[in-house]
Amino acid sequence: MSELLHIAQLLQRLGGKRYHEFLRVPAMSAGIYVLSAGATDSQTPHKEDEIYHVVRGNAKMRLGREEREVREADVIFVEAGLEHRFFDIAEELVLLVIFAPAESS
């Protein structure tokens, strides 16, 4: 099931939603997550480890008790169960999200 996709194609598949999963195999799942400027990220901790790649945008991210600024080209690892969310989203945030194993929460 090899596939080559472009971010523009994945964004078209969102259909007005914030998240679109485009890959699922037992070992991992992947999706595209978009938060508009000023949006509220209401996600809760996941049961899986997670990697975010910031395709574009600028925001802050809370990782447990820590706060960090995130921007284009950043890669963020979030361990399973850790409270995390994006906030102070200054410009649309486009994120590639990878869960391992595949997301179940």
All heavy atoms as an XYZ file, in Angstrom:
836
protein
N       0.834     -1.196      0.000
C       0.000      0.000      0.000
C       0.873      1.252      0.000
O       0.691      2.140      0.776
C      -0.912     -0.010      1.225
C      -1.822      1.184      1.267
S      -2.738      1.191      2.795
C      -2.336      2.817      3.358
N       1.864      1.309     -0.826
C       2.690      2.509     -0.939
C       1.883      3.605     -1.612
O       1.079      3.342     -2.505
C       3.940      2.214     -1.746
O       4.721      1.264     -1.065
N       2.126      4.832     -1.171
C       1.383      5.956     -1.732
C       2.231      7.208     -1.604
O       2.936      7.405     -0.612
C       0.065      6.133     -0.965
C      -0.917      7.016     -1.642
C      -2.289      6.988     -1.004
O      -2.495      6.263     -0.010
O      -3.159      7.704     -1.495
N       2.178      8.068     -2.601
C       2.871      9.346     -2.566
C       1.807     10.428     -2.612
O       1.012     10.497     -3.547
C       3.817      9.466     -3.761
C       4.543     10.798     -3.915
C       5.430     11.074     -2.702
C       5.372     10.800     -5.182
N       1.784     11.249     -1.570
C       0.768     12.297     -1.467
C       1.442     13.651     -1.297
O       2.550     13.750     -0.778
C      -0.134     12.043     -0.258
C      -0.917     10.736     -0.284
C      -1.515     10.442      1.076
C      -1.997     10.803     -1.343
N       0.747     14.690     -1.706
C       1.224     16.054     -1.536
C       0.333     16.733     -0.497
O      -0.862     16.446     -0.412
C       1.158     16.799     -2.880
C       1.852     18.113     -2.851
N       1.244     19.262     -2.423
C       3.121     18.452     -3.181
C       2.105     20.261     -2.486
N       3.248     19.793     -2.950
N       0.912     17.618      0.288
C       0.155     18.308      1.343
C      -1.096     18.969      0.758
O      -2.170     18.920      1.360
C       1.039     19.344      2.078
C       2.133     18.645      2.887
C       0.201     20.244      2.976
C       1.655     17.789      4.040
N      -0.994     19.575     -0.416
C      -2.164     20.224     -1.038
C      -3.303     19.224     -1.252
O      -4.470     19.549     -1.023
C      -1.772     20.886     -2.351
N      -2.979     17.991     -1.652
C      -4.001     16.948     -1.828
C      -4.662     16.622     -0.491
O      -5.871     16.446     -0.414
C      -3.382     15.669     -2.381
C      -2.899     15.751     -3.795
C      -2.169     14.469     -4.176
O      -1.204     14.085     -3.515
N      -2.636     13.820     -5.228
N      -3.846     16.513      0.554
C      -4.379     16.175      1.876
C      -5.278     17.287      2.396
O      -6.325     17.016      2.989
C      -3.243     15.910      2.855
C      -2.335     14.742      2.488
C      -1.163     14.654      3.452
C      -3.116     13.437      2.466
N      -4.907     18.518      2.152
C      -5.729     19.648      2.599
C      -7.076     19.661      1.882
O      -8.099     19.988      2.489
C      -4.986     20.969      2.386
C      -3.790     21.185      3.310
C      -2.976     22.401      2.865
C      -4.222     21.328      4.756
N      -7.105     19.267      0.620
C      -8.365     19.196     -0.121
C      -9.299     18.147      0.475
O     -10.514     18.276      0.420
C      -8.113     18.886     -1.590
C      -7.503     20.031     -2.347
C      -7.169     19.658     -3.780
O      -7.172     18.497     -4.164
N      -6.861     20.671     -4.578
N      -8.736     17.104      1.060
C      -9.538     16.016      1.624
C     -10.165     16.366      2.982
O     -10.986     15.619      3.487
C      -8.684     14.756      1.788
C      -8.234     14.174      0.469
C      -7.388     12.944      0.698
N      -6.846     12.417     -0.538
C      -6.074     11.351     -0.602
N      -5.751     10.688      0.498
N      -5.611     10.928     -1.751
N      -9.764     17.480      3.564
C     -10.305     17.866      4.874
C     -11.814     18.077      4.837
O     -12.505     17.745      5.797
C      -9.628     19.141      5.388
C      -8.290     18.971      6.065
C      -7.645     20.332      6.303
C      -8.410     18.216      7.370
N     -12.314     18.662      3.750
C     -13.752     18.863      3.618
C     -14.364     19.666      4.751
O     -15.435     19.328      5.244
N     -13.687     20.709      5.198
C     -14.227     21.555      6.257
C     -13.935     21.075      7.671
O     -14.273     21.745      8.635
N     -13.336     19.892      7.795
C     -12.978     19.387      9.128
C     -11.576     19.865      9.486
O     -10.838     20.346      8.647
C     -13.014     17.853      9.141
C     -14.376     17.261      8.819
C     -14.327     15.754      8.828
C     -13.465     15.291      7.663
N     -13.313     13.860      7.539
N     -11.216     19.678     10.758
C      -9.875     20.045     11.219
C      -8.871     18.916     11.012
O      -7.680     19.159     10.907
C      -9.895     20.367     12.716
C     -10.531     21.664     13.057
C     -10.387     21.912     14.537
N     -10.785     23.267     14.836
C     -10.713     23.799     16.020
N     -10.248     23.091     17.037
N     -11.088     25.032     16.215
N      -9.340     17.670     10.991
C      -8.427     16.529     10.938
C      -8.897     15.533      9.889
O     -10.084     15.227      9.794
C      -8.356     15.834     12.305
C      -7.387     14.674     12.336
C      -6.015     14.898     12.378
C      -7.830     13.364     12.314
C      -5.110     13.840     12.385
C      -6.932     12.297     12.335
C      -5.581     12.547     12.373
O      -4.684     11.508     12.385
N      -7.943     15.039      9.130
C      -8.231     13.983      8.152
C      -7.138     12.923      8.248
O      -5.959     13.220      8.023
C      -8.268     14.548      6.731
C      -8.309     13.480      5.682
N      -9.409     12.672      5.484
C      -7.365     13.069      4.803
C      -9.133     11.814      4.510
N      -7.898     12.036      4.089
N      -7.522     11.714      8.621
C      -6.574     10.602      8.640
C      -6.424     10.080      7.215
O      -7.406      9.768      6.556
C      -7.083      9.486      9.545
C      -6.140      8.320      9.633
C      -6.684      7.213     10.512
O      -6.485      7.283     11.739
O      -7.318      6.292      9.960
N      -5.171      9.980      6.748
C      -4.957      9.505      5.385
C      -4.181      8.197      5.330
O      -4.013      7.635      4.261
C      -4.251     10.572      4.532
C      -2.875     10.955      5.010
C      -1.760     10.236      4.613
C      -2.702     12.034      5.861
C      -0.495     10.593      5.048
C      -1.441     12.403      6.296
C      -0.333     11.672      5.896
N      -3.734      7.702      6.477
C      -2.999      6.440      6.498
C      -3.296      5.703      7.786
O      -3.315      6.310      8.866
C      -1.484      6.708      6.424
C      -0.592      5.473      6.602
C      -0.641      4.602      5.359
C       0.830      5.879      6.917
N      -3.548      4.389      7.664
C      -3.758      3.553      8.846
C      -3.249      2.158      8.563
O      -3.726      1.486      7.643
C      -5.222      3.494      9.248
C      -5.476      2.549     10.430
C      -6.902      2.647     10.928
N      -7.101      3.869     11.659
C      -6.903      4.011     12.977
N      -6.492      2.989     13.694
N      -7.129      5.156     13.570
N      -2.246      1.754      9.316
C      -1.749      0.386      9.345
C      -1.595      0.059     10.832
O      -1.626      0.957     11.669
C      -0.404      0.234      8.574
C      -0.611      0.499      7.086
C       0.672      1.128      9.134
N      -1.466     -1.198     11.218
C      -1.407     -1.506     12.649
C      -0.310     -0.756     13.419
O      -0.519     -0.334     14.554
C      -1.165     -3.012     12.681
C      -1.793     -3.511     11.410
C      -1.508     -2.430     10.401
N       0.836     -0.558     12.796
C       1.967      0.049     13.501
C       1.861      1.567     13.647
O       2.504      2.150     14.509
C       3.271     -0.291     12.787
N       1.042      2.219     12.793
C       0.928      3.676     12.867
C      -0.266      4.178     12.075
O      -0.827      3.458     11.250
C       2.188      4.354     12.349
C       2.385      4.239     10.879
S       3.857      5.167     10.388
C       3.846      4.821      8.656
N      -0.613      5.427     12.358
C      -1.604      6.132     11.547
C      -1.089      7.549     11.357
O      -0.259      8.039     12.131
C      -2.990      6.120     12.198
O      -2.974      6.744     13.460
N      -1.567      8.210     10.305
C      -1.119      9.567     10.016
C      -2.282     10.384      9.502
O      -3.201      9.869      8.861
C       0.009      9.539      8.985
N      -2.220     11.676      9.798
C      -3.270     12.576      9.354
C      -2.744     13.983      9.195
O      -1.604     14.290      9.540
N      -3.610     14.825      8.661
C      -3.319     16.249      8.529
C      -4.285     16.973      9.463
O      -5.465     16.638      9.530
C      -3.451     16.702      7.049
C      -2.889     18.093      6.839
C      -4.848     16.618      6.535
C      -1.448     18.110      6.497
N      -3.764     17.906     10.246
C      -4.533     18.629     11.261
C      -4.339     20.108     11.003
O      -3.206     20.573     10.899
C      -4.013     18.232     12.643
C      -4.765     18.761     13.840
C      -6.147     18.842     13.868
C      -4.061     19.157     14.976
C      -6.822     19.295     14.995
C      -4.729     19.610     16.106
C      -6.103     19.682     16.108
O      -6.771     20.138     17.229
N      -5.445     20.861     10.892
C      -5.372     22.283     10.589
C      -6.147     23.070     11.633
O      -7.307     22.767     11.923
C      -5.932     22.586      9.177
C      -5.932     24.077      8.896
C      -5.134     21.845      8.111
N      -5.490     24.076     12.186
C      -6.113     24.989     13.146
C      -5.976     26.404     12.595
O      -4.863     26.865     12.322
C      -5.441     24.887     14.510
C      -5.630     23.557     15.232
C      -4.626     23.410     16.372
C      -7.045     23.447     15.752
N      -7.092     27.093     12.417
C      -7.046     28.456     11.886
C      -6.530     29.420     12.945
O      -6.542     29.115     14.148
C      -8.433     28.874     11.388
O      -9.363     28.807     12.446
N      -6.081     30.582     12.500
C      -5.602     31.614     13.423
C      -6.694     31.907     14.455
O      -7.868     32.054     14.105
C      -5.231     32.877     12.654
N      -6.316     31.936     15.724
C      -7.252     32.224     16.802
C      -8.094     31.046     17.256
O      -8.867     31.160     18.205
N      -7.974     29.900     16.608
C      -8.781     28.715     16.951
C      -8.408     28.178     18.332
O      -7.334     28.445     18.857
C      -8.597     27.627     15.908
N      -9.325     27.392     18.895
C      -9.088     26.694     20.153
C      -8.846     25.226     19.848
O      -9.646     24.598     19.159
C     -10.309     26.831     21.089
O     -10.531     28.217     21.347
C     -10.093     26.099     22.390
N      -7.751     24.696     20.352
C      -7.413     23.288     20.192
C      -7.899     22.557     21.435
O      -7.351     22.746     22.515
C      -5.899     23.142     20.032
C      -5.440     21.698     19.865
O      -6.282     20.826     19.578
O      -4.231     21.467     20.024
N      -8.908     21.738     21.287
C      -9.518     21.085     22.451
C      -9.173     19.602     22.554
O      -9.881     18.841     23.205
C     -11.037     21.267     22.405
O     -11.545     20.743     21.196
N      -8.069     19.184     21.947
C      -7.713     17.764     21.987
C      -7.364     17.321     23.413
O      -6.978     18.132     24.252
C      -6.585     17.459     21.018
C      -5.266     18.104     21.337
C      -4.200     17.697     20.352
O      -3.992     16.510     20.115
N      -3.537     18.668     19.749
N      -7.527     16.049     23.639
C      -7.185     15.437     24.923
C      -6.019     14.468     24.705
O      -5.726     14.098     23.566
C      -8.403     14.684     25.504
O      -8.835     13.713     24.553
C      -9.553     15.643     25.812
N      -5.351     14.047     25.777
C      -4.208     13.134     25.606
C      -4.592     11.860     24.853
O      -5.719     11.376     24.954
C      -3.804     12.811     27.048
C      -4.281     13.963     27.845
C      -5.560     14.400     27.177
N      -3.644     11.349     24.108
C      -3.846     10.136     23.323
C      -3.165      8.953     24.003
O      -2.244      9.113     24.796
C      -3.254     10.313     21.917
C      -3.731     11.550     21.235
N      -4.995     11.671     20.699
C      -3.117     12.742     21.023
C      -5.134     12.883     20.181
N      -4.003     13.547     20.364
N      -3.595      7.764     23.641
C      -3.015      6.530     24.186
C      -1.736      6.134     23.446
O      -1.054      5.216     23.854
C      -4.027      5.388     24.097
C      -5.269      5.619     24.918
C      -6.279      4.512     24.690
C      -7.593      4.820     25.387
N      -8.629      3.862     25.051
N      -1.440      6.836     22.357
C      -0.307      6.495     21.500
C       0.739      7.608     21.545
O       0.419      8.763     21.804
C      -0.768      6.338     20.045
C      -1.881      5.354     19.844
C      -3.259      5.904     20.216
O      -3.459      7.124     20.224
O      -4.141      5.092     20.518
N       1.991      7.250     21.255
C       3.012      8.263     21.029
C       2.630      9.013     19.756
O       1.953      8.467     18.866
C       4.395      7.623     20.848
C       4.951      7.068     22.152
O       4.616      7.584     23.236
O       5.742      6.114     22.078
N       3.092     10.265     19.672
C       2.654     11.112     18.572
C       3.794     12.022     18.124
O       4.578     12.494     18.944
C       1.487     11.950     19.091
C       0.779     12.800     18.130
C      -0.433     13.466     18.765
O      -0.590     13.475     20.002
O      -1.236     14.001     17.998
N       3.870     12.237     16.823
C       4.816     13.196     16.264
C       4.020     14.195     15.431
O       3.164     13.806     14.633
C       5.869     12.504     15.371
C       6.779     11.620     16.223
C       6.695     13.546     14.606
C       7.757     10.799     15.413
N       4.315     15.473     15.648
C       3.766     16.545     14.826
C       4.904     17.127     13.995
O       5.991     17.377     14.510
C       3.231     17.697     15.685
C       1.997     17.407     16.476
C       2.083     17.035     17.810
C       0.735     17.543     15.904
C       0.949     16.794     18.555
C      -0.406     17.297     16.647
C      -0.294     16.929     17.971
O      -1.428     16.696     18.701
N       4.630     17.369     12.727
C       5.545     18.145     11.884
C       4.765     19.389     11.469
O       3.679     19.277     10.889
C       5.976     17.361     10.639
C       6.750     18.209      9.685
N       6.217     18.688      8.521
C       8.015     18.694      9.750
C       7.123     19.409      7.896
N       8.215     19.432      8.626
N       5.298     20.578     11.804
C       4.625     21.828     11.454
C       4.958     22.143      9.996
O       6.082     22.500      9.664
C       5.061     22.987     12.380
C       4.299     24.268     12.009
C       4.835     22.627     13.849
N       3.961     21.983      9.138
C       4.127     22.263      7.715
C       4.189     23.772      7.502
O       5.029     24.281      6.766
C       2.983     21.637      6.890
C       3.082     22.016      5.417
C       2.972     20.122      7.069
N       3.278     24.485      8.169
C       3.307     25.954      8.145
C       2.499     26.478      9.323
O       1.684     25.776      9.899
C       2.814     26.499      6.816
C       1.350     26.285      6.532
C       0.945     27.042      5.250
N      -0.453     26.803      4.971
C      -0.917     26.002      4.012
N      -0.069     25.367      3.235
N      -2.206     25.842      3.835
N       2.749     27.737      9.637
C       2.010     28.389     10.705
C       2.891     28.765     11.874
O       4.097     28.514     11.884
N       2.239     29.379     12.873
C       2.932     29.873     14.046
C       1.962     29.844     15.217
O       0.842     30.328     15.105
C       3.395     31.312     13.771
C       4.267     31.857     14.860
O       3.919     31.784     16.030
N       5.382     32.424     14.483
N       2.398     29.238     16.321
C       1.547     29.134     17.508
C       2.424     28.818     18.710
O       3.647     28.729     18.602
C       0.503     28.030     17.316
N       1.775     28.615     19.829
C       2.444     28.107     21.018
C       1.856     26.733     21.290
O       0.732     26.435     20.888
C       2.231     29.032     22.203
C       2.941     30.364     22.029
C       2.753     31.240     23.231
C       3.441     32.577     22.994
N       3.082     33.551     24.026
N       2.629     25.915     22.002
C       2.163     24.574     22.333
C       2.435     24.303     23.799
O       3.518     24.608     24.302
C       2.860     23.525     21.477
C       2.317     22.136     21.705
S       3.064     20.949     20.582
C       1.893     19.598     20.767
N       1.448     23.751     24.451
C       1.596     23.322     25.840
C       1.867     21.826     25.837
O       1.119     21.047     25.262
C       0.331     23.636     26.622
C       0.454     23.373     28.105
C      -0.658     24.008     28.917
N      -0.513     25.465     28.913
C      -1.397     26.312     28.355
N      -2.468     25.851     27.757
N      -1.211     27.604     28.407
N       2.961     21.437     26.473
C       3.358     20.031     26.607
C       3.481     19.766     28.102
O       4.494     20.138     28.707
C       4.696     19.770     25.915
C       4.705     19.934     24.400
C       6.099     20.170     23.881
C       4.085     18.713     23.764
N       2.448     19.185     28.703
C       2.440     19.041     30.151
C       2.410     20.427     30.760
O       1.529     21.224     30.470
N       3.414     20.769     31.570
C       3.495     22.102     32.193
C       4.367     23.074     31.402
O       4.501     24.231     31.754
C       4.048     21.968     33.607
C       3.135     21.205     34.511
C       3.714     21.092     35.887
N       2.854     20.250     36.703
C       2.884     20.242     37.998
N       3.728     20.997     38.650
N       2.073     19.459     38.677
N       4.967     22.586     30.344
C       5.882     23.383     29.540
C       5.146     24.078     28.395
O       4.215     23.523     27.823
C       6.917     22.427     28.932
C       8.303     22.928     28.867
C       9.221     21.877     28.281
O       9.195     20.722     28.764
O       9.933     22.231     27.327
N       5.588     25.284     28.044
C       5.048     25.997     26.889
C       6.190     26.323     25.944
O       7.256     26.738     26.378
C       4.362     27.295     27.323
C       3.087     27.058     28.078
C       2.389     28.357     28.460
O       2.850     29.452     28.078
O       1.367     28.264     29.168
N       5.942     26.115     24.656
C       6.964     26.384     23.637
C       6.318     27.043     22.429
O       5.169     26.753     22.100
C       7.611     25.085     23.180
C       8.362     24.398     24.279
C       9.558     23.724     23.733
N      10.324     23.130     24.818
C      11.021     22.046     24.707
N      11.061     21.412     23.563
N      11.712     21.577     25.718
N       7.092     27.858     21.740
C       6.643     28.425     20.483
C       6.943     27.403     19.387
O       8.001     26.762     19.410
C       7.388     29.727     20.198
C       6.730     30.534     19.105
C       7.270     31.955     19.045
O       7.525     32.546     20.105
O       7.435     32.440     17.913
N       6.022     27.229     18.450
C       6.233     26.310     17.326
C       5.985     27.061     16.025
O       5.147     27.944     15.954
C       5.337     25.047     17.412
C       5.666     24.232     18.646
C       3.863     25.391     17.395
N       6.758     26.686     15.011
C       6.626     27.323     13.697
C       7.034     26.335     12.607
O       7.482     25.243     12.892
C       7.433     28.607     13.625
C       8.911     28.454     13.869
C       9.587     29.814     13.848
N      10.686     29.944     14.751
C      10.634     30.190     16.059
N       9.502     30.310     16.657
N      11.711     30.301     16.785
N       6.881     26.782     11.380
C       7.180     25.957     10.209
C       8.492     25.195     10.351
O       9.493     25.745     10.804
C       7.248     26.855      8.972
C       7.431     26.099      7.687
C       7.367     27.000      6.472
O       6.605     27.986      6.497
O       8.086     26.703      5.503
N       8.440     23.919      9.997
C       9.573     22.985      9.974
C       9.897     22.381     11.333
O      10.773     21.534     11.417
C      10.817     23.601      9.354
N       9.205     22.786     12.405
C       9.436     22.158     13.707
C       8.854     20.750     13.728
O       7.850     20.463     13.065
C       8.794     22.971     14.838
C       9.561     24.229     15.189
O      10.723     24.362     14.762
O       8.988     25.078     15.905
N       9.504     19.873     14.488
C       9.026     18.515     14.716
C       8.887     18.345     16.224
O       9.815     18.650     16.972
C      10.001     17.465     14.138
C       9.538     16.053     14.479
C      10.133     17.643     12.627
N       7.721     17.873     16.668
C       7.416     17.769     18.093
C       7.047     16.334     18.419
O       6.174     15.753     17.759
C       6.234     18.685     18.460
C       6.509     20.136     18.025
C       5.941     18.612     19.951
C       5.418     20.728     17.206
N       7.683     15.756     19.422
C       7.331     14.424     19.902
C       6.498     14.585     21.173
O       6.879     15.330     22.078
C       8.575     13.593     20.215
C       8.247     12.306     20.934
C       7.626     11.266     20.263
C       8.527     12.156     22.283
C       7.292     10.081     20.918
C       8.210     10.977     22.948
C       7.600      9.943     22.261
N       5.370     13.874     21.235
C       4.508     13.887     22.410
C       4.313     12.440     22.849
O       3.766     11.623     22.106
C       3.125     14.521     22.102
C       2.253     14.526     23.343
C       3.294     15.930     21.546
N       4.767     12.147     24.064
C       4.627     10.780     24.563
C       3.165     10.484     24.906
O       2.384     11.379     25.238
C       5.516     10.551     25.779
C       5.150     11.401     26.973
C       6.168     11.312     28.080
O       7.359     11.502     27.816
O       5.747     11.074     29.222
N       2.800      9.234     24.806
C       1.433      8.791     25.098
C       1.004      9.280     26.476
O       1.776      9.229     27.437
C       1.356      7.266     25.033
N      -0.225      9.783     26.545
C      -0.811     10.190     27.811
C      -0.495     11.606     28.259
O      -1.074     12.090     29.239
N       0.410     12.311     27.574
C       0.798     13.663     27.989
C      -0.253     14.674     27.545
O      -0.649     14.706     26.378
C       2.157     14.039     27.397
C       2.697     15.413     27.816
C       3.061     15.417     29.310
C       3.910     15.776     26.978
N      -0.693     15.510     28.464
C      -1.611     16.609     28.152
C      -0.872     17.572     27.221
O       0.255     17.988     27.511
C      -2.008     17.322     29.444
C      -3.012     18.420     29.266
C      -4.431     17.914     29.081
O      -4.790     16.894     29.696
O      -5.166     18.563     28.307
N      -1.491     17.921     26.091
C      -0.873     18.828     25.136
C      -1.930     19.506     24.294
O      -3.007     18.949     24.084
C       0.126     18.080     24.241
C      -0.512     17.040     23.371
N      -0.929     15.818     23.859
C      -0.805     17.043     22.053
C      -1.450     15.111     22.871
N      -1.385     15.832     21.765
N      -1.610     20.715     23.854
C      -2.512     21.438     22.951
C      -1.792     22.653     22.388
O      -0.820     23.131     22.964
C      -3.808     21.830     23.611
C      -3.750     22.880     24.672
C      -5.121     23.193     25.297
N      -6.057     22.111     25.287
C      -6.164     21.180     26.231
N      -5.386     21.226     27.275
N      -7.040     20.225     26.140
N      -2.301     23.130     21.262
C      -1.791     24.340     20.628
C      -2.650     25.514     21.094
O      -3.852     25.359     21.318
C      -1.856     24.207     19.101
C      -0.977     23.103     18.578
C      -1.482     21.830     18.355
C       0.366     23.340     18.315
C      -0.671     20.811     17.886
C       1.189     22.325     17.840
C       0.668     21.058     17.629
N      -2.026     26.684     21.241
C      -2.778     27.876     21.646
C      -2.077     29.110     21.088
O      -0.996     29.016     20.508
C      -2.934     27.933     23.169
C      -1.650     28.121     23.934
C      -1.303     29.360     24.436
C      -0.794     27.048     24.151
C      -0.116     29.531     25.134
C       0.391     27.203     24.861
C       0.735     28.462     25.351
N      -2.692     30.269     21.253
C      -2.168     31.516     20.681
C      -1.756     31.297     19.229
O      -0.633     31.620     18.814
C      -0.980     32.048     21.494
C      -1.392     32.664     22.821
O      -2.606     32.862     23.028
O      -0.503     32.938     23.635
N      -2.670     30.769     18.456
C      -2.383     30.454     17.052
C      -2.412     31.757     16.255
O      -3.473     32.332     16.021
C      -3.388     29.414     16.508
C      -3.302     28.146     17.376
C      -3.119     29.115     15.038
C      -4.435     27.172     17.177
N      -1.234     32.226     15.887
C      -1.082     33.522     15.228
C      -1.403     33.458     13.736
O      -1.916     34.415     13.167
C       0.340     34.050     15.433
N      -1.060     32.345     13.097
C      -1.386     32.139     11.686
C      -1.740     30.670     11.498
O      -1.279     29.819     12.249
C      -0.246     32.562     10.762
C       1.092     31.948     11.067
C       2.211     32.518     10.216
O       2.692     33.602     10.554
O       2.586     31.852      9.231
N      -2.601     30.397     10.518
C      -3.085     29.029     10.310
C      -1.974     28.008     10.498
O      -0.898     28.124      9.925
C      -3.675     28.884      8.915
C      -4.252     27.504      8.675
C      -4.795     27.327      7.279
O      -3.996     27.393      6.323
O      -6.018     27.128      7.165
N      -2.281     27.006     11.313
C      -1.327     25.956     11.649
C      -1.700     24.702     10.867
O      -2.811     24.181     10.993
C      -1.423     25.703     13.154
C      -0.274     25.051     13.880
C       1.031     25.816     13.669
C      -0.588     24.966     15.362
N      -0.787     24.232     10.020
C      -0.985     23.010      9.245
C       0.034     22.005      9.769
O       1.239     22.250      9.732
C      -0.796     23.250      7.731
C      -0.915     21.940      6.961
C      -1.809     24.270      7.230
N      -0.475     20.878     10.268
C       0.361     19.886     10.938
C       0.197     18.515     10.319
O      -0.925     18.070     10.061
C      -0.037     19.798     12.413
C       0.031     21.102     13.193
C      -1.015     21.125     14.286
C       1.412     21.283     13.757
N       1.305     17.843     10.096
C       1.310     16.428      9.758
C       1.404     15.707     11.091
O       2.268     16.023     11.911
C       2.513     16.102      8.880
C       2.722     14.626      8.569
C       1.576     14.089      7.712
C       4.037     14.431      7.836
N       0.501     14.769     11.349
C       0.438     14.072     12.634
C       0.633     12.582     12.405
O      -0.028     11.985     11.556
C      -0.933     14.303     13.319
C      -0.942     13.715     14.706
C      -1.292     15.771     13.354
N       1.532     11.974     13.178
C       1.802     10.540     13.089
C       1.631      9.925     14.467
O       2.223     10.398     15.436
C       3.220     10.264     12.550
C       3.372     10.894     11.169
C       3.507      8.768     12.512
C       4.788     10.964     10.672
N       0.807      8.880     14.559
C       0.589      8.141     15.799
C       1.229      6.759     15.672
O       1.153      6.130     14.629
C      -0.908      7.912     16.048
C      -1.681      9.156     16.358
C      -2.384      9.807     15.359
C      -1.733      9.656     17.641
C      -3.120     10.941     15.630
C      -2.465     10.804     17.925
C      -3.160     11.434     16.918
N       1.839      6.295     16.762
C       2.389      4.933     16.787
C       2.105      4.318     18.156
O       2.483      4.908     19.161
C       3.880      4.950     16.495
N       1.443      3.168     18.182
C       0.768      2.496     17.067
C      -0.402      3.328     16.561
O      -0.598      4.448     17.032
C       0.295      1.182     17.691
C       0.134      1.490     19.145
C       1.192      2.513     19.457
N      -1.195      2.795     15.644
C      -2.309      3.542     15.065
C      -3.215      4.092     16.156
O      -3.440      3.454     17.179
C      -3.103      2.645     14.122
N      -3.722      5.311     15.911
C      -4.552      6.002     16.894
C      -5.816      5.193     17.231
O      -6.504      4.699     16.355
C      -4.963      7.374     16.367
C      -5.773      8.156     17.362
C      -6.265      9.476     16.799
O      -6.348      9.630     15.570
O      -6.591     10.346     17.607
N      -6.091      5.113     18.511
C      -7.307      4.421     18.954
C      -8.179      5.309     19.805
O      -9.326      4.982     20.073
C      -6.933      3.167     19.760
O      -6.264      3.549     20.950
N      -7.668      6.446     20.266
C      -8.442      7.329     21.161
C      -9.197      8.388     20.423
O      -9.025      8.630     19.278
C      -7.494      7.970     22.168
O      -6.416      8.608     21.545
